[in-house]
Amino acid sequence: IQCVFSAIRFGEVLSKIFTKNLEFTLKYILIPLLAMFGLWYFSLALEEIRKRFGFINRIFIFFTGNDIPSNNPALTDTPPEQPCEESEQKAQVDPKPTTNDSATKPSGVEDLPKPVEEPPKPAPVPVQPKVEAPVKPAPPKPAPVAPVETKPAEVPKPIVEPAKPKVEVPAPVPAPVVKPEPVIPKEQPKPVSPAPKVPEPATNGHQTKPAVPEPSAKPAAPTSDAAVRPLKPTPVTEDGPMAASAAKAPDVEPPASKKNKSNKNGWSSNKRQKEQRPLQNQTAAATGEDGADGAHNANGGTEAPAPNQMATPATRNKSDTMVDAAVMEKMEAGFAKLAASDSKSLLKKYLTKEVFDALKNKKTSFGSTLLDCVQSGFENPDSGVGIYAPDAEAYTVFADLFDPIIEDYHMGFKKTDKHPASDFGDVSTFGNVDPTGEFVVSTRVRCGRSMEGYPFNPCLTEAQYKEMEAKVSSTLSGLEGELKGKFYPLTGMEKSVQQQLIDDHFLFKEGDRFLQAANACRYWPSGRGIYHNDNKTFLVWCNEEDHLRIISMQMGGDLGQVYRRLVTAVNEIEKRVPFSHNDRLGFLTFCPTNLGTTIRASVHIKVPKMAKDYAKLEEVAGKYNLQVRGTRGEHSEAEGGIYDISNKRRMGLTEYQAVKEMYDGISELIKIEKSL
C-alpha cells in the first residue's frame, strides 16, 4: 500500500509539471513510471517477506535454489545460530545468559525449555537490529550451522511464532508512513480529473503563447553595434542616357568600419558571417535614381538597409535583449536631437516617445538595433523618410515604427494589407505616350531586387560582395538577343571605360550622406559592377544600393518598348538568380519606400507652360499618384522646364497597375500642356 501511494504521489507531482497535456502525461509518463515503481517496490517487499517468513523463504529456495543472506532469525532454518548469537550478546551484558548458552551447548535436551524461555527474551526486539549489524561481520561463523541444523527441525515452529510478534512490532513503524497516505488517496482523484482538464492545459498553453511571440517579436539577437545607416534618398541618374540622369552625389571617403554582427538574409533563409560595420558609410549614389526609391530623399527619405532575414512572425520574437550602453546613449541623444529639430521627416512624425521607449531595447537576430534603423534620420533631419531596415527582420521587430511609415508613404497600405502577387500584365497594351517627341525626352522603367540567400548591404561581408558580383556577372553574361552586353567591375576599371560610363550617365557613385549614415557602402568599390547591353538601353547595377537595380531606358516616349524589355530581362535573370520576396510586403529591398513591386516608371518631360503654374502641375500629378522631381532627381531643380515624373505607389498594386498609373498621368499632363 505504501508503495502504491508513494507512486501515486510522485505521479501527481509529474502531472503538475506536465499540466499542458495530462493525457500524454498519464499515458506515456505516469503509467510507465507507476509500473516501474510498482515492480521496484514489489521486489523490495518480496525480499522483506522472505526475510520475515522462513517458510516462504524455504519455498523460494526449493524452486530457485537461491537463498538470501539475512541476520533475521526468522529466516534461517537453524535456530541454534540465533540463540548462539543472542547468547553472545547477552554474555556481554549478563553472565547468566552465558551460563544458559553453555548449558544448551552440552545438552541438547536442556535446549528445549530454553527456546521456550527465549520467546519472551526476543521481546526486546530492538536489540536484534543491533545484533544484525555485528552479525554481518559474523557470517564467517557458518561452521556451527551444520551441526545445529538437526536441532532446528523441532525448534523452527516456536521460533517462527516469536518472529510474528517481531513483524508486528515493526508494523507500527510503517503505520506512521501510512498516515500521510490517507491524504494521498484524496489526491488520487486529481490524476483522474486531469483527463477532463485537458482543455484547461490548452487554455494555459494559449496564455503562454503570447509570451512566446513576444520574444519572437523581440526576435533578436541584439547587436550592440552603433553602426548607423543614413536614410536619405540616393541621388539618381535614372535615365542613364537621359540628360537629367547625371550623377550628383559627391564621392565621399568611406568611414572606418564598425563591427557588425552576423545576420541571415532577408526573409529568405541565409547564413551570414559576423562582420564590422562602419559607423558612417558612403553609399553608392545611384546616378539619376529616384530619391523616392531610396531612403535618401529629403521627402522620400531614407532607404532602409533591407533586412537580411525578414523572418516569419517568429523572427519578431527574437528582440528584447538589452542593447549596449554606448548604443543606448547615442540613441537617446539622437532622439532628443530629432525631437528638438524642425524635421518634417516621417521618422519624426511616427517616432513618438512611447514608440521609442518600446523599441529602444529591441534587437533583431542579426543584432540590429533601433539605432541602426534611424541613425540616418537622426543625423540628417532633412530626410524625407529617415529610416532604413538594417535587415529584413527589422520590418517585424520594429514594426511599430515601420508599419505607420509604410502606410503613410505607400498611400494607405496598412499592416493588415497584403501585397498582390507579381503580375506584369499584357506588355503590349502600352504604346508611345508622345509619338511626336515634342514633350518626352526619355523614358525609363526600373526595379530593385535582392538576391535570395544574402543579407542587405549593411550586413554583407566583403567576401559576400565578391561572391554576389561573380554570380551576377555570370548570369548577365548568359543573356542573349537585345539584352546581350558586357559586365564592368568597378574594382580595377580602366579610366577610359570609367569616363565613357560617366559620359553615358551610367556609372553610379559611392553614395550620399544619407546612405553613408545608413552604413550602406562598406568595402567600396569591392563587389560592385555595372552591366549594359550593346545598345545601351538595358542596365544592371550590382550592389549599388540594392543587390540589383535592373533598368530599361531609351530616348523618346515609347513606354511600351521600354517596359517589355524590362519584363523580359527580369524574367530571364530570375530564372538564374532567385529573388527575395515576402507574401505581405512583396519584393524586399534596402529602403521601405521601395518595397512591393519596386517598380519606378519615369519620364523626363518638358512642360514649360505648366512649369509656370507648379501648383497645377502638382495637382494633376497627385491625382494620378505621380511624383514630380527636378531634372536630376531628388533635391534638384528643373532645368529648361524638364521634370522627372514617375509613379509614386509601389505597394498594394501589381507591376502592370503601377506602370499604368504613370502612363495615364503622363498622357493627361501632355494633354493639359497642349491646351495651355
C-alpha positions as CSV (number, residue, x, y, z in Angstrom):
1,I,0.0,0.0,0.0
2,Q,2.8,2.3,0.9
3,C,4.4,1.6,-2.5
4,V,1.2,2.4,-4.4
5,F,0.6,5.7,-2.5
6,S,4.2,6.8,-3.0
7,A,3.9,6.1,-6.7
8,I,0.6,8.0,-6.9
9,R,2.1,10.9,-5.1
10,F,5.1,11.0,-7.4
11,G,2.7,10.8,-10.4
12,E,0.8,13.8,-9.1
13,V,3.9,15.8,-9.0
14,L,4.7,14.9,-12.5
15,S,1.1,15.7,-13.6
16,K,1.6,19.2,-12.2
17,I,4.7,19.6,-14.2
18,F,3.0,18.4,-17.4
19,T,-0.3,20.2,-17.0
20,K,-0.3,21.2,-20.6
21,N,-1.2,17.7,-21.7
22,L,-2.4,15.4,-19.0
23,E,-3.5,12.7,-21.4
24,F,0.0,12.5,-22.8
25,T,1.5,12.6,-19.3
26,L,-0.8,9.8,-18.0
27,K,-0.3,7.6,-21.0
28,Y,3.4,7.9,-21.7
29,I,4.9,9.1,-18.5
30,L,2.9,8.5,-15.4
31,I,1.7,4.9,-16.1
32,P,5.1,3.7,-17.1
33,L,6.6,5.2,-14.0
34,L,4.0,3.7,-11.8
35,A,4.7,0.3,-13.3
36,M,8.5,0.8,-12.7
37,F,8.0,1.9,-9.1
38,G,5.5,-0.9,-8.6
39,L,8.0,-3.5,-9.7
40,W,10.7,-1.9,-7.7
41,Y,8.7,-1.8,-4.5
42,F,7.4,-5.3,-5.1
43,S,10.9,-6.7,-5.4
44,L,11.8,-5.0,-2.1
45,A,8.6,-6.2,-0.4
46,L,9.3,-9.7,-1.7
47,E,12.7,-9.7,-0.2
48,E,11.4,-8.5,3.1
49,I,8.7,-11.2,3.1
50,R,11.4,-13.8,2.6
51,K,13.4,-12.3,5.4
52,R,10.5,-12.3,7.8
53,F,8.8,-15.6,7.0
54,G,11.1,-18.5,6.9
55,F,8.7,-21.0,5.3
56,I,8.2,-18.6,2.4
57,N,12.0,-18.3,2.0
58,R,12.3,-22.1,2.0
59,I,9.7,-22.3,-0.8
60,F,11.8,-19.9,-2.8
61,I,14.9,-21.9,-2.0
62,F,13.2,-25.0,-3.2
63,F,12.3,-23.6,-6.6
64,T,15.2,-21.3,-7.2
65,G,18.0,-22.8,-5.1
66,N,19.0,-19.3,-4.1
67,D,19.0,-18.2,-0.5
68,I,19.3,-14.7,0.7
69,P,21.8,-13.6,3.3
70,S,19.9,-12.4,6.4
71,N,20.5,-11.8,10.0
72,N,16.9,-12.2,10.9
73,P,16.4,-15.4,13.0
74,A,13.0,-15.9,11.5
75,L,14.5,-16.6,8.1
76,T,17.1,-19.2,8.9
77,D,16.2,-22.8,9.3
78,T,18.8,-23.1,12.0
79,P,17.6,-21.7,15.3
80,P,20.8,-22.7,17.1
81,E,22.7,-19.9,15.3
82,Q,20.3,-17.3,16.6
83,P,20.4,-18.4,20.2
84,C,24.2,-18.5,19.9
85,E,24.4,-15.0,18.6
86,E,21.9,-13.8,21.1
87,S,23.8,-15.6,23.9
88,E,27.0,-14.0,22.8
89,Q,25.4,-10.6,23.1
90,K,23.8,-11.5,26.3
91,A,27.1,-12.8,27.6
92,Q,28.4,-9.4,27.1
93,V,25.6,-7.9,29.0
94,D,24.8,-10.5,31.7
95,P,26.7,-13.6,32.8
96,K,23.5,-15.5,33.3
97,P,22.7,-15.8,29.6
98,T,26.2,-17.1,29.1
99,T,25.6,-19.9,31.5
100,N,22.3,-20.7,29.8
101,D,24.0,-20.8,26.5
102,S,26.8,-23.0,27.8
103,A,24.2,-25.3,29.3
104,T,22.4,-25.6,26.0
105,K,25.5,-26.4,24.2
106,P,26.5,-29.5,26.2
107,S,22.9,-30.9,26.5
108,G,20.6,-30.9,23.6
109,V,17.7,-31.9,25.9
110,E,18.0,-28.8,28.0
111,D,17.8,-26.7,24.9
112,L,14.1,-27.3,24.5
113,P,13.0,-25.4,27.6
114,K,15.4,-22.6,26.9
115,P,13.9,-21.9,23.5
116,V,10.6,-21.6,25.4
117,E,12.1,-19.0,27.6
118,E,13.7,-17.3,24.7
119,P,10.5,-16.2,23.2
120,P,9.9,-13.7,26.0
121,K,13.5,-12.6,25.7
122,P,13.1,-11.8,22.0
123,A,10.5,-9.2,23.3
124,P,13.4,-6.7,23.4
125,V,13.3,-6.9,19.6
126,P,15.1,-3.6,19.4
127,V,18.2,-5.5,20.4
128,Q,18.0,-7.7,17.4
129,P,18.5,-5.0,14.8
130,K,21.6,-4.0,16.8
131,V,22.7,-7.6,16.7
132,E,22.2,-7.7,12.9
133,A,24.8,-5.1,12.4
134,P,27.5,-7.1,14.2
135,V,26.2,-10.3,12.7
136,K,27.1,-9.2,9.2
137,P,30.8,-9.4,10.1
138,A,30.0,-12.6,12.0
139,P,28.7,-14.6,8.9
140,P,32.1,-16.3,8.6
141,K,31.0,-18.5,11.5
142,P,28.9,-20.8,9.3
143,A,30.8,-23.9,10.8
144,P,28.4,-24.3,13.7
145,V,25.5,-24.1,11.3
146,A,25.9,-27.6,10.0
147,P,25.8,-29.4,13.4
148,V,22.9,-27.2,14.7
149,E,20.8,-27.9,11.6
150,T,19.4,-31.1,13.2
151,K,18.0,-29.2,16.2
152,P,16.1,-26.6,14.2
153,A,13.7,-29.2,12.9
154,E,11.7,-29.0,16.1
155,V,12.6,-25.5,17.1
156,P,11.6,-23.6,14.0
157,K,7.9,-23.5,14.8
158,P,8.3,-21.8,18.1
159,I,10.9,-19.6,16.6
160,V,8.6,-18.6,13.8
161,E,5.9,-17.7,16.3
162,P,8.1,-15.1,18.1
163,A,9.1,-13.9,14.7
164,K,5.5,-13.0,14.0
165,P,5.3,-10.7,17.0
166,K,8.5,-9.2,15.8
167,V,6.9,-8.5,12.5
168,E,4.0,-6.8,14.4
169,V,6.5,-4.7,16.2
170,P,7.9,-3.1,13.1
171,A,4.4,-2.8,11.7
172,P,3.7,0.2,13.8
173,V,6.7,1.8,12.2
174,P,5.2,1.8,8.7
175,A,1.9,2.9,10.3
176,P,3.1,6.5,10.6
177,V,4.0,6.3,6.9
178,V,0.5,5.2,6.2
179,K,-0.8,8.3,7.9
180,P,0.2,10.6,5.1
181,E,-1.3,8.0,2.8
182,P,-4.8,8.9,3.6
183,V,-4.1,12.3,2.3
184,I,-2.8,10.8,-0.9
185,P,-6.0,9.0,-1.7
186,K,-7.6,12.4,-1.7
187,E,-5.1,13.5,-4.2
188,Q,-5.6,10.3,-6.3
189,P,-8.8,11.7,-7.8
190,K,-6.7,14.5,-9.1
191,P,-4.8,12.4,-11.7
192,V,-8.2,11.1,-12.8
193,S,-9.6,14.6,-13.2
194,P,-6.8,15.8,-15.4
195,A,-8.4,14.0,-18.3
196,P,-11.3,16.5,-18.4
197,K,-8.8,19.2,-17.6
198,V,-7.1,18.6,-20.9
199,P,-8.9,21.6,-22.3
200,E,-7.5,23.6,-19.5
201,P,-3.9,23.0,-20.5
202,A,-5.0,24.2,-23.9
203,T,-6.1,27.4,-22.3
204,N,-2.9,27.6,-20.3
205,G,-0.9,26.9,-23.4
206,H,-2.8,29.7,-25.1
207,Q,-1.9,32.0,-22.4
208,T,1.7,31.1,-22.6
209,K,1.7,31.6,-26.4
210,P,1.5,35.4,-26.1
211,A,4.7,35.2,-24.0
212,V,6.4,33.2,-26.7
213,P,5.6,35.5,-29.6
214,E,6.8,38.4,-27.6
215,P,10.3,37.0,-27.5
216,S,9.7,36.5,-31.2
217,A,8.8,40.0,-31.8
218,K,11.8,40.7,-29.8
219,P,13.4,38.3,-32.0
220,A,16.5,39.0,-31.8
221,A,20.0,38.6,-31.1
222,P,20.8,42.1,-30.2
223,T,23.9,43.8,-31.6
224,S,25.5,46.5,-29.7
225,D,26.7,47.9,-33.0
226,A,26.3,51.5,-33.1
227,A,26.5,51.4,-36.8
228,V,24.2,53.9,-38.3
229,R,22.6,53.9,-41.6
230,P,21.6,57.2,-43.2
231,L,18.1,57.3,-44.5
232,K,18.4,59.7,-47.4
233,P,17.2,59.2,-50.9
234,T,20.0,58.3,-53.3
235,P,21.0,60.8,-55.9
236,V,19.8,59.5,-59.2
237,T,20.9,59.5,-62.8
238,E,17.9,57.5,-63.5
239,D,17.7,57.6,-67.2
240,G,21.3,56.8,-68.0
241,P,21.5,58.4,-71.4
242,M,18.9,60.9,-70.3
243,A,20.2,64.4,-69.9
244,A,18.8,64.6,-66.4
245,S,20.4,61.5,-65.2
246,A,23.8,62.9,-64.4
247,A,25.1,61.6,-61.1
248,K,25.0,64.2,-58.5
249,A,26.2,62.6,-55.3
250,P,29.7,63.6,-54.4
251,D,32.2,61.0,-53.7
252,V,33.0,60.5,-50.0
253,E,35.7,58.5,-48.4
254,P,34.2,55.5,-46.6
255,P,34.4,55.9,-42.8
256,A,36.1,53.5,-40.5
257,S,34.2,50.3,-40.4
258,K,32.5,49.1,-37.2
259,K,31.8,45.7,-36.0
260,N,28.6,44.2,-37.2
261,K,27.0,41.1,-36.0
262,S,26.2,38.2,-38.3
263,N,22.8,38.3,-39.9
264,K,20.9,35.9,-42.1
265,N,19.5,37.1,-45.3
266,G,16.1,38.7,-45.5
267,W,13.0,36.7,-45.5
268,S,14.8,34.0,-47.4
269,S,17.0,31.9,-45.2
270,N,20.6,32.9,-45.4
271,K,23.8,32.3,-43.4
272,R,25.7,35.4,-42.6
273,Q,29.2,35.9,-41.2
274,K,30.0,38.3,-38.5
275,E,31.5,41.5,-39.7
276,Q,32.2,45.1,-39.0
277,R,30.1,48.0,-39.9
278,P,31.5,51.4,-40.5
279,L,29.7,54.0,-38.4
280,Q,29.2,56.1,-41.5
281,N,29.4,54.5,-44.9
282,Q,29.2,56.2,-48.2
283,T,26.5,54.6,-50.3
284,A,26.7,54.5,-54.0
285,A,24.6,57.4,-55.1
286,A,22.6,56.0,-57.9
287,T,23.2,58.3,-60.7
288,G,19.8,59.6,-61.6
289,E,18.0,57.1,-59.2
290,D,14.8,58.3,-57.7
291,G,15.0,59.7,-54.3
292,A,11.7,58.1,-53.6
293,D,13.3,54.7,-54.3
294,G,15.9,55.2,-51.7
295,A,16.0,56.4,-48.2
296,H,17.9,59.3,-49.5
297,N,15.1,61.7,-50.2
298,A,14.6,64.8,-48.5
299,N,11.0,63.8,-48.9
300,G,11.2,60.2,-49.9
301,G,13.5,59.8,-47.1
302,T,15.8,57.1,-46.2
303,E,16.1,53.7,-47.6
304,A,16.3,51.0,-45.0
305,P,19.0,48.6,-45.4
306,A,16.9,45.7,-46.4
307,P,16.9,43.3,-43.5
308,N,18.8,40.2,-44.2
309,Q,16.2,38.0,-42.8
310,M,12.7,39.2,-42.6
311,A,11.8,36.2,-40.7
312,T,8.4,34.8,-40.0
313,P,6.5,36.2,-37.1
314,A,8.8,34.1,-35.1
315,T,11.6,36.4,-36.1
316,R,9.9,39.2,-34.5
317,N,10.1,37.2,-31.4
318,K,13.8,37.5,-31.0
319,S,14.2,41.0,-29.8
320,D,14.1,42.5,-26.3
321,T,17.7,41.9,-25.3
322,M,19.4,44.9,-23.7
323,V,21.4,47.0,-26.1
324,D,24.9,48.2,-25.4
325,A,25.1,51.2,-23.1
326,A,27.0,53.2,-25.6
327,V,24.4,52.5,-28.3
328,M,21.6,53.4,-25.9
329,E,23.3,56.7,-25.0
330,K,23.8,57.5,-28.7
331,M,20.2,56.6,-29.4
332,E,18.8,58.7,-26.6
333,A,20.9,61.7,-27.7
334,G,19.8,61.2,-31.3
335,F,16.1,61.1,-30.3
336,A,16.5,64.2,-28.3
337,K,18.2,66.0,-31.2
338,L,15.4,64.9,-33.6
339,A,12.7,65.9,-31.2
340,A,14.2,69.4,-30.9
341,S,14.6,69.8,-34.6
342,D,12.1,71.2,-37.1
343,S,12.4,68.0,-39.2
344,K,9.4,67.1,-41.5
345,S,10.5,63.5,-41.9
346,L,8.2,60.6,-41.4
347,L,10.6,59.4,-38.8
348,K,10.0,62.3,-36.5
349,K,6.3,62.1,-37.2
350,Y,5.9,58.5,-36.1
351,L,8.8,58.0,-33.6
352,T,7.0,59.2,-30.6
353,K,8.4,58.9,-27.1
354,E,6.1,55.9,-26.4
355,V,7.3,54.1,-29.6
356,F,10.9,55.0,-28.9
357,D,10.7,53.6,-25.3
358,A,9.0,50.4,-26.6
359,L,11.6,49.7,-29.3
360,K,14.9,51.0,-27.9
361,N,15.8,47.8,-26.2
362,K,14.9,45.5,-29.0
363,K,17.3,43.8,-31.4
364,T,16.9,41.6,-34.5
365,S,18.5,38.2,-34.5
366,F,21.3,39.8,-36.5
367,G,22.0,42.2,-33.7
368,S,20.4,45.3,-35.4
369,T,19.0,47.8,-33.0
370,L,16.6,50.7,-33.4
371,L,19.7,53.0,-33.8
372,D,20.7,51.1,-37.0
373,C,17.2,51.9,-38.4
374,V,17.0,55.5,-37.5
375,Q,20.7,56.7,-37.4
376,S,20.4,58.3,-40.9
377,G,17.3,60.2,-39.9
378,F,18.9,61.4,-36.7
379,E,22.0,62.7,-38.5
380,N,20.0,64.1,-41.4
381,P,16.9,65.8,-40.1
382,D,16.1,67.0,-43.7
383,S,15.4,63.4,-44.7
384,G,12.0,62.7,-46.2
385,V,11.6,59.3,-44.5
386,G,14.6,59.0,-42.3
387,I,14.6,55.2,-41.7
388,Y,16.2,52.1,-43.1
389,A,15.7,48.4,-42.3
390,P,19.2,47.1,-41.4
391,D,18.0,43.6,-42.1
392,A,14.7,42.0,-43.3
393,E,13.8,41.1,-39.8
394,A,13.7,44.7,-38.8
395,Y,10.4,45.1,-40.6
396,T,8.8,42.9,-38.0
397,V,10.9,43.6,-34.9
398,F,10.4,47.4,-35.3
399,A,7.0,47.1,-36.9
400,D,5.6,49.7,-34.6
401,L,7.7,52.2,-36.4
402,F,7.9,50.8,-39.9
403,D,4.2,50.0,-40.4
404,P,2.9,53.5,-40.0
405,I,5.7,54.9,-42.1
406,I,4.9,52.3,-44.8
407,E,1.2,53.1,-44.6
408,D,1.9,56.8,-44.9
409,Y,4.3,56.6,-47.8
410,H,2.6,54.0,-49.7
411,M,-0.8,55.7,-49.5
412,G,-2.7,53.6,-47.0
413,F,-1.0,50.2,-47.2
414,K,-2.0,49.0,-43.7
415,K,-0.2,46.4,-41.7
416,T,-3.2,44.1,-42.3
417,D,-2.9,44.5,-46.0
418,K,-1.2,42.0,-48.3
419,H,0.7,42.9,-51.4
420,P,-0.7,41.2,-54.5
421,A,1.2,38.6,-56.5
422,S,3.6,39.7,-59.1
423,D,1.8,40.5,-62.4
424,F,3.4,42.3,-65.3
425,G,0.2,42.2,-67.3
426,D,-0.1,42.5,-71.1
427,V,3.0,44.3,-72.1
428,S,1.6,45.0,-75.5
429,T,-1.1,47.4,-74.1
430,F,1.4,50.3,-73.6
431,G,2.5,52.4,-76.5
432,N,4.3,55.7,-77.1
433,V,2.9,58.4,-74.7
434,D,4.4,61.1,-77.0
435,P,4.5,59.9,-80.6
436,T,5.6,63.4,-81.9
437,G,8.5,63.6,-79.4
438,E,7.5,67.1,-78.5
439,F,7.4,66.7,-74.8
440,V,9.0,63.4,-73.6
441,V,12.8,63.5,-73.7
442,S,13.4,60.0,-72.4
443,T,11.6,57.1,-70.7
444,R,12.9,54.7,-68.1
445,V,11.5,51.8,-66.1
446,R,13.5,50.2,-63.3
447,C,13.0,47.8,-60.4
448,G,15.1,46.7,-57.4
449,R,15.8,43.2,-56.4
450,S,17.6,41.4,-53.6
451,M,19.2,38.1,-54.1
452,E,17.8,35.3,-52.1
453,G,20.3,33.9,-49.6
454,Y,22.1,37.1,-48.9
455,P,21.6,39.9,-46.4
456,F,21.3,43.6,-47.4
457,N,24.3,45.8,-48.0
458,P,24.9,47.0,-44.4
459,C,25.3,43.3,-43.3
460,L,27.3,41.9,-46.2
461,T,30.9,40.8,-45.8
462,E,33.4,41.7,-48.4
463,A,33.6,38.0,-49.4
464,Q,29.8,38.0,-49.9
465,Y,30.0,41.2,-52.0
466,K,32.6,39.5,-54.3
467,E,30.6,36.3,-54.5
468,M,27.5,38.1,-55.5
469,E,29.3,40.1,-58.1
470,A,30.6,36.9,-59.6
471,K,27.1,35.4,-59.7
472,V,25.6,38.5,-61.3
473,S,28.4,38.7,-63.9
474,S,28.0,35.1,-64.8
475,T,24.2,35.4,-65.0
476,L,24.2,38.5,-67.1
477,S,26.8,37.2,-69.4
478,G,24.4,34.5,-70.5
479,L,21.8,36.9,-71.7
480,E,21.1,36.9,-75.5
481,G,19.5,39.0,-78.1
482,E,18.7,42.6,-77.3
483,L,19.9,42.1,-73.7
484,K,23.4,40.8,-74.7
485,G,26.2,43.0,-73.4
486,K,29.2,43.2,-71.0
487,F,29.8,43.4,-67.3
488,Y,32.2,46.0,-65.9
489,P,33.5,45.6,-62.3
490,L,34.2,48.9,-60.6
491,T,37.3,47.4,-59.0
492,G,40.2,47.8,-61.4
493,M,38.1,49.6,-64.0
494,E,40.2,51.3,-66.7
495,K,40.0,55.0,-66.7
496,S,38.8,55.1,-70.3
497,V,35.9,52.8,-69.6
498,Q,35.1,54.7,-66.5
499,Q,35.0,58.0,-68.3
500,Q,32.8,56.5,-71.1
501,L,30.3,55.2,-68.5
502,I,30.3,58.7,-66.8
503,D,29.6,60.3,-70.2
504,D,26.7,58.0,-70.8
505,H,25.4,58.7,-67.3
506,F,25.6,55.0,-66.5
507,L,28.2,54.9,-63.7
508,F,26.9,55.3,-60.2
509,K,28.9,56.9,-57.4
510,E,29.7,55.8,-53.9
511,G,26.8,57.4,-52.2
512,D,25.4,60.4,-50.4
513,R,25.4,61.4,-46.8
514,F,22.0,59.6,-46.2
515,L,23.3,56.3,-47.3
516,Q,26.7,56.8,-45.6
517,A,24.9,57.3,-42.3
518,A,22.9,54.2,-43.0
519,N,26.2,52.2,-43.4
520,A,25.4,51.0,-46.9
521,C,28.7,51.5,-48.7
522,R,31.1,49.1,-47.0
523,Y,34.1,47.8,-48.8
524,W,33.6,50.2,-51.7
525,P,34.1,49.5,-54.6
526,S,34.6,45.8,-53.9
527,G,31.8,43.7,-55.3
528,R,30.3,46.5,-57.3
529,G,29.8,46.5,-61.0
530,I,27.7,47.6,-63.9
531,Y,26.3,45.8,-67.0
532,H,24.8,47.3,-70.1
533,N,23.8,45.8,-73.4
534,D,25.3,46.8,-76.7
535,N,22.6,49.3,-77.5
536,K,22.9,50.9,-74.0
537,T,19.2,50.6,-73.4
538,F,19.5,48.0,-70.7
539,L,21.5,48.4,-67.5
540,V,22.1,46.4,-64.3
541,W,23.7,47.9,-61.3
542,C,25.3,45.4,-58.9
543,N,25.4,46.2,-55.2
544,E,24.9,49.9,-55.7
545,E,22.2,50.4,-53.1
546,D,20.2,47.2,-53.6
547,H,21.7,43.9,-54.7
548,L,20.4,44.5,-58.2
549,R,18.9,47.5,-60.0
550,I,17.5,46.4,-63.3
551,I,16.9,49.3,-65.7
552,S,15.4,49.6,-69.1
553,M,15.5,53.0,-70.8
554,Q,15.7,54.9,-74.1
555,M,15.2,58.2,-75.6
556,G,11.7,59.3,-76.5
557,G,8.3,58.3,-75.1
558,D,7.9,54.7,-76.2
559,L,6.9,53.3,-72.8
560,G,5.7,50.1,-74.3
561,Q,9.0,49.1,-75.7
562,V,10.9,50.1,-72.5
563,Y,8.5,48.1,-70.3
564,R,8.6,45.0,-72.5
565,R,12.4,45.0,-72.4
566,L,12.4,45.2,-68.6
567,V,9.9,42.4,-68.1
568,T,11.9,40.2,-70.4
569,A,15.2,40.9,-68.5
570,V,13.6,40.4,-65.1
571,N,12.2,37.0,-66.1
572,E,15.5,35.9,-67.6
573,I,17.5,36.9,-64.6
574,E,15.1,35.4,-62.1
575,K,15.5,32.0,-63.8
576,R,19.1,32.0,-62.8
577,V,19.1,34.1,-59.6
578,P,16.1,33.7,-57.2
579,F,14.9,37.0,-55.7
580,S,14.0,37.7,-52.1
581,H,10.2,38.0,-51.7
582,N,7.7,38.3,-48.9
583,D,4.0,37.4,-49.2
584,R,2.9,40.6,-47.3
585,L,5.4,43.2,-48.4
586,G,6.3,41.8,-51.9
587,F,9.9,42.1,-53.1
588,L,12.3,43.2,-50.4
589,T,14.8,45.9,-50.8
590,F,17.0,48.2,-48.8
591,C,14.5,51.0,-48.3
592,P,10.9,50.9,-47.0
593,T,9.9,53.3,-49.7
594,N,10.9,50.7,-52.3
595,L,9.0,47.6,-51.4
596,G,6.2,45.7,-53.1
597,T,6.7,45.9,-56.9
598,T,9.8,48.1,-56.5
599,I,8.7,49.4,-60.0
600,R,9.5,53.0,-60.9
601,A,8.4,54.1,-64.3
602,S,9.5,57.7,-65.1
603,V,10.0,60.1,-67.9
604,H,11.9,63.3,-68.4
605,I,9.3,65.6,-69.8
606,K,9.2,69.2,-70.9
607,V,6.2,71.1,-69.8
608,P,7.3,74.8,-69.8
609,K,3.7,76.1,-69.6
610,M,2.7,74.0,-66.6
611,A,6.1,74.8,-65.0
612,K,4.9,78.4,-64.7
613,D,2.0,77.1,-62.5
614,Y,3.8,74.5,-60.4
615,A,0.8,74.1,-58.1
616,K,-1.3,73.0,-61.1
617,L,1.4,70.5,-62.1
618,E,1.5,69.1,-58.5
619,E,-2.3,68.9,-58.5
620,V,-2.5,66.8,-61.7
621,A,0.4,64.6,-60.6
622,G,-1.3,63.9,-57.3
623,K,-4.5,62.9,-59.0
624,Y,-2.6,60.1,-60.8
625,N,-0.3,59.3,-57.9
626,L,2.7,60.7,-59.6
627,Q,5.8,62.2,-58.1
628,V,7.4,65.3,-59.5
629,R,11.1,66.0,-59.1
630,G,13.8,68.1,-60.6
631,T,15.7,67.2,-63.8
632,R,18.4,65.4,-61.9
633,G,16.2,63.7,-59.4
634,E,15.5,64.4,-55.8
635,H,16.8,67.7,-54.4
636,S,17.4,69.2,-57.8
637,E,15.8,71.9,-59.9
638,A,14.1,71.6,-63.2
639,E,16.5,72.6,-66.0
640,G,14.9,74.1,-69.0
641,G,11.4,73.2,-67.8
642,I,12.3,69.5,-67.8
643,Y,10.9,67.4,-64.9
644,D,11.4,63.9,-63.8
645,I,7.9,62.5,-63.2
646,S,7.3,58.9,-62.0
647,N,4.7,56.7,-60.3
648,K,4.7,57.0,-56.6
649,R,2.8,53.9,-55.5
650,R,4.7,50.6,-55.4
651,M,2.8,48.6,-52.8
652,G,-0.7,47.3,-52.9
653,L,-0.9,47.0,-56.6
654,T,0.7,45.0,-59.4
655,E,3.6,45.9,-61.6
656,Y,1.2,46.5,-64.5
657,Q,-1.1,48.8,-62.5
658,A,1.9,50.8,-61.3
659,V,3.1,51.5,-64.8
660,K,-0.5,52.1,-66.0
661,E,-0.8,54.9,-63.4
662,M,2.3,56.6,-64.8
663,Y,1.1,56.1,-68.4
664,D,-2.3,57.6,-67.7
665,G,-0.8,60.5,-65.7
666,I,1.8,61.5,-68.3
667,S,-0.8,61.3,-71.0
668,E,-3.0,63.7,-69.0
669,L,-0.1,66.1,-68.4
670,I,0.7,66.3,-72.1
671,K,-3.0,66.9,-72.9
672,I,-3.1,69.8,-70.4
673,E,0.2,71.2,-71.6
674,K,-1.1,71.3,-75.2
675,S,-4.3,73.1,-74.1
676,L,-2.5,75.9,-72.4
